Amino acid sequence: MKSDRSQSFADNQSPLRKRRLRRLRWRSIFRIAGWTVVSVYILFMSLVAFTRLWLFPQIERQIPFIEHQIEAVTKTDVKIGHLDADWNWINPRLMLGNLTLARPSESASLTLPHVEATLSWDTLFKLTPTLSRLVITDPNLKVTRLSETQFNVAGFVIDTANAGNDEGDSDSNRTLVHILEAQKHIEINNGQFEYLDLTQPDAQTLRIKDTNFLLHQHLIAWSVGFQAKLVSPRIDTPIDIRANIERKLFGDSLDPKTWSGRLYVDIDHVDFAPIADRIGVDEYVQSGKGETHFWLHFKNHKLTKLTADLVLDDVKLRLSEKDDLISLDHLSGRFEETLSGNLFELSTKDVVIKPHGLDTHYLGDSYVSGLWMHGTLNDGSI
């Protein structure tokens, strides 16, 4: 009888003991979590107090250290004229004045009068300086073409022949792409830029002013915006470029050959003659001045679709090397080209032409398709 009562009592106590152990376990978990939160908070506030009370007041003493850190990342000579610091909400922000970057032992090719760099707390986890926001105001940038494939961009020597080649890439190529990939938001306001092509015998400096640029990084994509004015003796030409670039989620996301996306370009005044000469199609396009808007789709470093709205005057072109030159006083309309594998398609809409010395003709819409092989159209239909 006693044995039965003892067994019954033990059975009743077992659920109670389990509930107590469960409560103790959860209390321990909450206690550990609570102390962890408190410890992280104390550590964070200590770090904030350290930067606000000790580091920021004597931030200019850190100029040599910051110059050395930037030089190690960018592989360029760096000089900082002035340095200040404050807070952007909970993120520390550095304000640099008269920052210059240049190739070693050469004059400065990039002058940045004012830079605001907001540090991201990801820096603590990545153990490398990471910015949540970089704003550059009134920059003066020189870009020099050194050879057919090499460019000096703000002190970075970039070899386009090695783009996307891990074995052949120069350190500057990978460094520049890694720097851009690490930043979440880059903004340029009121920039002035110069471009000089040393591969041309009579090189002329190309100048761009009133430049505004925005690059914002999403999870696996970049949003890019660029507005500027191209300086010319007659009239300054507004340029509007917008793009969305998607990268691979897995694999080498820094290889441009794996990117895909869309590009939009709006140019109010354009001269196609120097452009055709520069890209090697001057045998087909010799002149054409006017306004253009075009949309470009690309995937894996290849053009997949191009849509262009053109309004051009003084057009001189030929369709193939064997054809005679076609002279038009006016050409306008929409041209849409798609290329999927070897399948080529070209459609036009509302095309209007005025041959030189003749009346204006409305050609309307048309469609051409065929196989594009070895730079020529084969087995086509109209």
Secondary structure, 3 states (H helix, E strand, C coil): CHHHHHHHHHHHHHHHHHHHHHHHHHHHHHHHHHHHHHHHHHHHHHHHHHHHHHHHHHHHHHHHHHHHHHHHHHCCEEEEEEEEEEEECCEEEEEEEEEEEECCCCCCCEEEEEEEEEECCCHHHHCCCCEEEEEEECCEEEEEECCCCEEEECCEEEEHHHCCCCCCCCHHHHHHHHHHHHCCEEEEEEEEEEEEECCCCCCCCEEEEEEEEEEEECCCEEEEEEEEEECCCCCCEEEEEEEEEECCCCCCCCCHHHCEEEEEEEEEEEEHHHHHHHHCCCCCEEEEEEEEEEEEEEECCEEEEEEEEEEEEEEEECCCCCCCCEEEEEEEEEEEEEEECCEEEEEEEEEEEEECCCCCEEEEEEEEEEEEECCEEEEEEC
